């Protein structure tokens, strides 16, 4: 099966769902050979990009764009992109001036990470059952 690729400019004013994140590579476009150079380690002039498989095809995201996606869905220090859907907007410009904006699409799947998982609440202990440890205020140094 042939791998399908896409780019952010094709996703403007639509959505994509992250299926898998493969990690990062260092990449640089070589204009003289019209080829993308790829490295597993940092090299001068190369940029860090993350390979992300989506429902719209494979997508390369810059480290900054990847960080924005994580920040968009981060809650209590946890951010799992897998299965999350994002809306893509742009500033309407092209070339080097284009900027992309991401919004997480809110639905039942995205709130819990799994539509079949129920939230479990731990009941609070009533105040009248709370018994503090013996504390001597004279032992506290101010």
KAPELIN-V933191 format. One record per pair of residues at least 6 apart in sequence whose C-alpha atoms are under 8 Angstrom apart, sorted by the first residue. I is the first residue (numbers start at 0). GAP is how many residues later the second one is. D is the distance in whole Angstrom. If there is no record, write none. Layout:
i-><I & I>
gap-><GAP & GAP>
d-><D & D>
//
This chain:
i-><2 & 2 & 3 & 3 & 3 & 4 & 4 & 4 & 4 & 5 & 5 & 5 & 5 & 6 & 6 & 7 & 7 & 7 & 10 & 11 & 11 & 11 & 11 & 12 & 12 & 12 & 13 & 13 & 13 & 14 & 14 & 14 & 14 & 15 & 15 & 15 & 15 & 15 & 15 & 16 & 16 & 16 & 16 & 16 & 16 & 16 & 17 & 17 & 17 & 17 & 17 & 17 & 17 & 17 & 17 & 18 & 18 & 18 & 18 & 18 & 18 & 18 & 19 & 19 & 19 & 19 & 20 & 20 & 20 & 20 & 20 & 20 & 21 & 21 & 21 & 21 & 22 & 22 & 22 & 23 & 23 & 23 & 23 & 24 & 24 & 24 & 24 & 24 & 24 & 24 & 24 & 25 & 25 & 25 & 25 & 25 & 25 & 25 & 25 & 25 & 25 & 26 & 26 & 26 & 26 & 26 & 26 & 26 & 26 & 27 & 27 & 27 & 27 & 27 & 27 & 28 & 28 & 28 & 29 & 29 & 41 & 46 & 47 & 47 & 48 & 48 & 48 & 48 & 49 & 49 & 49 & 49 & 49 & 50 & 50 & 50 & 50 & 51 & 51 & 51 & 51 & 52 & 67 & 68 & 68 & 68 & 69 & 69 & 69 & 70 & 71 & 71 & 71 & 72 & 72 & 72 & 72 & 73 & 79 & 82 & 82 & 82 & 83 & 83 & 83 & 83 & 83 & 84 & 84 & 84 & 85 & 85 & 85 & 85 & 86 & 86 & 86 & 86 & 87 & 87 & 87 & 87 & 88 & 88 & 88 & 89 & 89 & 89 & 89 & 90 & 90 & 90 & 91 & 92 & 107 & 108 & 111>
gap-><54 & 55 & 52 & 53 & 54 & 51 & 52 & 53 & 54 & 50 & 51 & 52 & 53 & 52 & 53 & 51 & 80 & 92 & 77 & 75 & 76 & 77 & 78 & 74 & 75 & 76 & 73 & 74 & 75 & 70 & 71 & 72 & 73 & 38 & 39 & 40 & 69 & 70 & 71 & 37 & 38 & 39 & 66 & 67 & 68 & 69 & 34 & 35 & 36 & 37 & 63 & 64 & 65 & 66 & 67 & 33 & 34 & 35 & 36 & 63 & 64 & 65 & 32 & 33 & 34 & 62 & 29 & 30 & 31 & 32 & 60 & 61 & 28 & 29 & 30 & 31 & 27 & 28 & 29 & 24 & 25 & 26 & 27 & 13 & 14 & 15 & 16 & 23 & 24 & 25 & 26 & 12 & 13 & 14 & 15 & 16 & 17 & 20 & 21 & 22 & 23 & 9 & 10 & 11 & 12 & 19 & 20 & 21 & 22 & 8 & 9 & 10 & 17 & 18 & 19 & 6 & 7 & 8 & 6 & 7 & 6 & 15 & 14 & 15 & 11 & 12 & 13 & 14 & 10 & 11 & 12 & 13 & 16 & 7 & 8 & 9 & 10 & 6 & 7 & 8 & 9 & 6 & 34 & 12 & 33 & 35 & 9 & 10 & 11 & 8 & 30 & 31 & 32 & 6 & 7 & 8 & 31 & 6 & 33 & 26 & 27 & 30 & 20 & 21 & 25 & 26 & 29 & 19 & 20 & 25 & 16 & 17 & 18 & 19 & 15 & 16 & 17 & 18 & 12 & 13 & 14 & 15 & 11 & 12 & 13 & 8 & 9 & 10 & 11 & 7 & 8 & 9 & 6 & 6 & 7 & 6 & 7>
d-><8 & 7 & 8 & 5 & 6 & 8 & 5 & 5 & 6 & 7 & 5 & 6 & 6 & 6 & 7 & 8 & 8 & 8 & 6 & 8 & 5 & 5 & 6 & 7 & 6 & 5 & 6 & 6 & 8 & 7 & 5 & 4 & 6 & 6 & 6 & 6 & 6 & 6 & 7 & 5 & 6 & 8 & 6 & 5 & 4 & 6 & 7 & 6 & 5 & 7 & 6 & 5 & 5 & 6 & 6 & 8 & 5 & 5 & 7 & 5 & 6 & 8 & 6 & 5 & 7 & 6 & 7 & 6 & 5 & 6 & 8 & 7 & 7 & 5 & 6 & 8 & 5 & 6 & 8 & 7 & 5 & 4 & 6 & 7 & 6 & 5 & 7 & 6 & 6 & 7 & 8 & 6 & 5 & 6 & 6 & 6 & 7 & 6 & 5 & 5 & 6 & 7 & 6 & 5 & 6 & 5 & 5 & 6 & 7 & 6 & 5 & 7 & 7 & 5 & 6 & 6 & 5 & 6 & 6 & 7 & 8 & 8 & 6 & 6 & 6 & 5 & 5 & 6 & 6 & 5 & 6 & 7 & 7 & 7 & 6 & 5 & 7 & 6 & 5 & 6 & 7 & 6 & 8 & 8 & 7 & 8 & 6 & 7 & 7 & 7 & 8 & 7 & 6 & 6 & 8 & 8 & 7 & 8 & 8 & 8 & 7 & 7 & 7 & 8 & 8 & 6 & 8 & 6 & 5 & 7 & 6 & 5 & 4 & 5 & 6 & 5 & 6 & 6 & 7 & 6 & 5 & 7 & 6 & 5 & 6 & 7 & 6 & 4 & 6 & 6 & 6 & 7 & 7 & 7 & 6 & 5 & 8>
//
